[in-house]
Amino acid sequence: MKIKAGLLSVMLLAGLTLAACSEEENHDDMNHDSPSSDEIRSLEVDLQTPESVQSGEAAEFTAHVTSNEEDVTDADQVMFEVLKDDESMEMVEVEHSENGEYVFEYTFEEPGEYSVIAHVDAFQLHTMPEESVTVE
């Protein structure tokens, strides 16, 4: 009977030791510095506007979207909004064209001061750079 109790104690102790080692290894695996889906992301948008815009002619606006210094080709949503005197004239969703660039073409019918805002959503972040545009 003593042999059975001793053998049982040794087996139980060996099992607990293995379980403790296994949990420690899993804990170490969770603390690696490798990239993961929990990586902190940035969201930058360079809104490029033409130097001069003529009424009645198409003007091209480009939002170059990057995250952590890499082009974003799959933003959740990119929309361009045109405003005049703080009143929204139009809001249009655009698709990725190339190299992280999202292009919007718009024809201003009347001369004046306008604003163009690029609303960009990616990686659960939102940014909306704005540029002023003078239409002659």
Buried (B, 14 or more C-beta within 10 A) or exposed (E): EEEEEEEEEEEEEEEEEEEEEEEEEEEEEEEEEEEEEEEEEEBBBEBBBEEEBEEEEEBEBBBBBBBEEEBBEEBEEBBBBBBBEEEEBEEEEBEBEEEBBBBBEBEBEEEEEBBBBBBBBBBEBEBEBEEEBEBE
